[in-house]
Amino acid sequence: MRALYGLYSHPDSAQRAVDALRVAGVPDRQIVVISSEPFEEYEFSHRDKATWLYKIACLGGATGLAAGYWLTSTTQQAWPLATGGMPIVAMWPNLIVMFELTMLGGMLATAVTLFVTAKLPSPKPALYDPEVSDGKILVGVEEPPGSVIDAVKQVFEGAGLREKKK
Amino acid sequence: MSPTTARQIGDDLLRPLLHTSWRFYLVVALLGGIVASGLGAWAYQVYQGFGVTGIRWPTYWGFYVTNFVFWIGISHAGTLISAILRLVNARWRRPVTRCAEVITVFALMIGAMFPIIHLGRPWLFFWLIPYPSERQIWPNFRSPLVWDFFAINTYLAGSLLFLLLPLIPDFALVRDRTTGWRRKIYGVLALGWQGTTKQWHRLESAMQIMAIAIIPVALSVHTVVSFDFSMAPVPMWHSTIFGPYFVAGAIFSGIAALIIAMAFLRRFLHLEDYLHPVHFENLGKLLLMMSLLWTYFIFAERLTVWYGNEPSEMAVFWATQRGEFAPLFWTMIVCNFVIPFPILSLRRLRTIAGTVVASFTVLVGMWLERFLIIVPSLSHKQLPYSWGVYRPRPVEIIITIATFAAMALLYVLFSKVVPIISIWELKVGGQSMPVVTPKEEREADGLWRARP
C-alpha cells in the first residue's frame, strides 16, 4: 500500500487539510486521520459515525436473555428437587440469572463488535507514525489516485510531506 | 491541546512505568510478605482442617463471609462511579476513573476468593458443579448462591472490559514511547491500535454502552449479595430493605476506598498536577451523601425492628445495642457517621487530609457493619438453645489482614505497569470546549450535518 501523509500540531490545521483534500477531489474513504485523542469538536472525527454497535448490543442482550431462560429452565427440569408445592421452573428467582446473562450478552456483543469494526487486533497497522503519540495529528491519503497525487502533495507540503511505501 | 502539553502529560503519567525507585521494591516486599503469611495461614487451615477457625455451630458464617461481603462492597467504588460520571459527562472525572475501575476488578477478585476459602476443602469445589456423578449430586439452581455466581461473574467480566477497553490507546502510547522488551509487550497489548477516527468513535460508543449496562449490573450485584441473607428466615435478615441498604453501604465503602487509593497515588507517584483537591472535595461530598443515606437506612431498619418487638429479632437487636456486640455497634456508628459527618460537612475540613481521615473511619465502620449483619443474627436464632458465641481465631485474622495487603499489592503492581490515569482521556479534558450552551450545541450540531 502506498500512502502520503502530513503531521499537524493543531486540529484546526488537520481540519483544513481534510477540507483541502476533499476540494482536490480525494474521496472521503481514502482520507485517514489518526490522532492520540478523539476530537469530537471537529468535523473530521464525525465521518465514520454510522455504526450498528447499539443494535448489535441489543441483539447480544436478547441472546443472553434467551440463554438465561434456557439455562435456568433446563437445569431445574433436569435436577427436579422437591419444592414443597412451589413450581419446578420458578420464574421469580430465574429472573435474576436471566437479567445477568442479558447484560453479559450485551456487554460481550459490544466488545466483540468494537474489535471487529475497529479492526483490532491488527498486527501491522497500514498507516501510522509514532509522532502521533506526542500529540501530532496524522492526515493521510491511502492509495492516492494518480490524477490527484500532485494536489495531495501540495496539501501536505506545509506539514512536511511524508510517504509510506508498501 | 498543544503537542507540548500532550507530551508533558504523557511524560508525567508514564514516569512510574519507566522509572523504579527503591521504595517500590520495599513496598512490594512488605506487602508481599503479608500476603505470603496469609497464604501460609490458608495452607495451615487446609492442612489442619476447618477446626482451626472459630467457625462452629451455630455460627457458620464468620470473618470469611464478612470479608466476602465487604470486598464485594468495595468493588462498587470503581466501575459504578466511573460509569455514572461518564454518562453525566462530568469533566472532573477524567483523572479519577481508572483509579476507581482498578479497585473494582481487584476487590471482586479478592471477594470471590472467600467462598473458596470458606469451603474448608477447596479441592472439592467441583462438587458444586452439576455433573452426572455416581453420588447423585443435585445442586439447587434456585439457591441465592447461584445468583451470586452469575451476578459476580457478570460484574467481573463487565468491569474487566470497562477497564481494559480504554486502556488500548494508552498501551499504544506506551508502545511508541518505549524501546526493547517493553515496546514488544506493550505493542502486543495495544493490539495494533492506530487512533483512526473510526477507532475512536467505536471505542467511545462502546464505552457509552458499557457505562449504561454496567450501572444496573453493579446495583444488582450487591442486591443479590444481600439476598444471600434476606432470603433466609433468620432474625434481622428477612427484610425487604436489605437490597438498597446493602447497595448504599457498598457505594459508601467504595467511595472511601477510592479516596484513600487516590491520596496514596497522589502522594507516592507525585500526581499532584492531576489529582487536585477538587477531586477529593467532590468525592468527599459524595461520601457525605452516602453517610447520610447509610444512617437513614440504619435508622429505618432499627426502628422497624424495635417497633415490631418480635422476640427473636429483639434478641439480636439488644445484643447489638447494649449486649456483647454493643461496643462494635457503637464504634460502627461513630466511624460511619459521627466522625465523617462533621469532617465532610464543613468545607474547611473537607480537605485531602480530612477526606482521607473520614474514609479510613468509614472503611473500619463498614467492615464492622458487615460483621454485625452476619454474626449477631447467626448466634441468636429463634430458639435460645441454638444461641452461641463466635470468636475469630488467628488464622482468620491473618487471612483477613492479608487480603488488605493483597489489594494494596495488586494496586501497586498495576500502577507500575499501566498508566493509572487515562492519558488520552486527560488530553481530551484539556481540549478547549467552545460549545457551552445547549443552543450553541444545537447550532454546532447543525453545522456538522451541513458540512460535506
Contacts between the chains, C-beta under 8 A, distances in Angstrom:
chain1	res1	chain2	res2	distance
A	9	B	2	6.9
A	9	B	3	5.3
A	10	B	2	7.5
A	22	B	452	6.3
A	32	B	196	6.2
A	33	B	196	6.8
A	33	B	197	5.1
A	34	B	194	5.3
A	34	B	195	4.8
A	34	B	196	5.4
A	35	B	195	5.3
A	35	B	197	7.8
A	35	B	200	7.4
A	36	B	6	6.7
A	36	B	169	7.1
A	36	B	172	8.0
A	36	B	173	6.4
A	36	B	195	5.7
A	36	B	424	6.3
A	36	B	427	6.8
A	37	B	1	7.4
A	37	B	6	7.6
A	37	B	169	8.0
A	37	B	195	7.9
A	37	B	200	7.8
A	37	B	424	4.9
A	37	B	427	4.2
A	37	B	428	5.2
A	37	B	431	7.5
A	38	B	197	7.8
A	38	B	200	3.9
A	38	B	201	7.3
A	38	B	203	7.9
A	38	B	204	6.1
A	38	B	424	7.8
A	38	B	428	6.3
A	39	B	431	7.2
A	40	B	428	7.9
A	41	B	431	7.0
A	41	B	433	7.5
A	41	B	434	6.7
A	41	B	435	7.0
A	41	B	444	7.7
A	43	B	447	8.0
A	43	B	448	5.6
A	43	B	451	5.0
A	44	B	197	6.3
A	45	B	197	4.8
A	45	B	200	6.7
A	45	B	201	7.0
A	46	B	197	7.9
A	46	B	201	8.0
A	46	B	448	5.5
A	47	B	197	6.0
A	48	B	196	7.8
A	48	B	197	5.5
A	48	B	198	3.8
A	48	B	201	5.6
A	49	B	201	5.9
A	51	B	201	7.1
A	51	B	202	6.5
A	51	B	205	5.9
A	53	B	202	6.7
A	53	B	205	4.9
A	53	B	206	6.4
A	53	B	209	6.7
A	54	B	205	7.3
A	54	B	209	6.6
A	57	B	209	4.9
A	57	B	213	7.7
A	72	B	141	6.5
A	75	B	130	6.5
A	75	B	141	4.6
A	76	B	141	5.1
A	76	B	142	7.0
A	78	B	130	7.8
A	79	B	130	6.4
A	79	B	138	4.6
A	79	B	139	6.5
A	79	B	141	6.8
A	81	B	138	5.9
A	81	B	140	5.8
A	81	B	142	7.9
A	83	B	142	7.8
A	90	B	142	5.6
A	93	B	142	4.8
A	93	B	144	7.9
A	93	B	147	7.1
A	94	B	142	8.0
A	96	B	147	4.6
A	96	B	150	7.2
A	96	B	151	7.2
A	96	B	220	7.4
A	96	B	224	6.3
A	96	B	227	7.9
A	97	B	146	7.0
A	97	B	147	6.5
A	97	B	150	5.0
A	99	B	216	7.9
A	99	B	220	6.5
A	100	B	147	7.8
A	100	B	150	4.2
A	100	B	151	5.4
A	100	B	154	4.4
A	100	B	217	7.2
A	100	B	220	6.8
A	101	B	150	6.8
A	101	B	154	7.4
A	103	B	154	6.0
A	103	B	158	7.0
A	103	B	213	5.2
A	103	B	214	8.0
A	103	B	216	6.7
A	103	B	217	4.9
A	104	B	154	4.5
A	104	B	157	6.2
A	104	B	158	7.2
A	106	B	209	7.2
A	106	B	213	5.2
A	107	B	157	6.9
A	107	B	158	4.9
A	107	B	161	6.0
A	107	B	209	7.8
A	107	B	210	6.0
A	107	B	213	5.2
A	107	B	214	7.4
A	108	B	157	7.4
A	108	B	161	7.9
A	110	B	161	7.9
A	110	B	206	5.1
A	110	B	209	4.7
A	110	B	210	6.2
A	110	B	213	7.6
A	111	B	161	5.1
A	111	B	165	6.8
A	111	B	206	6.9
A	111	B	210	8.0
A	113	B	202	7.9
A	113	B	206	7.5
A	114	B	165	6.8
A	114	B	202	5.2
A	114	B	203	6.6
A	114	B	205	8.0
A	114	B	206	4.2
A	115	B	191	7.9
A	117	B	198	7.5
A	117	B	202	5.3
A	118	B	198	6.6
A	118	B	199	4.4
A	118	B	202	4.6
A	118	B	203	6.9
A	119	B	192	8.0
A	119	B	199	7.9
A	120	B	168	7.2
A	120	B	191	4.5
A	120	B	192	6.5
A	120	B	193	6.8
A	120	B	199	7.6
A	121	B	191	3.7
A	121	B	192	5.3
A	122	B	191	6.9
A	122	B	192	3.3
A	122	B	193	8.0
A	122	B	194	7.5
A	123	B	192	5.9
A	124	B	192	7.0
A	125	B	192	5.1
A	125	B	193	7.8
A	125	B	194	4.6
A	127	B	194	7.2
A	128	B	194	5.1
A	130	B	176	4.2
A	132	B	176	7.5
A	132	B	194	7.9
A	132	B	195	5.9
A	133	B	10	7.0
A	133	B	172	7.0
A	133	B	173	4.7
A	133	B	176	3.7
A	133	B	177	6.3
A	134	B	3	5.5
A	134	B	6	6.6
A	134	B	7	5.0
A	134	B	10	7.3
A	135	B	1	6.7
A	135	B	2	6.9
A	135	B	3	3.3
A	135	B	4	7.6
A	135	B	5	7.5
A	135	B	6	3.1
A	135	B	7	6.0
A	135	B	427	7.6
A	136	B	3	6.0
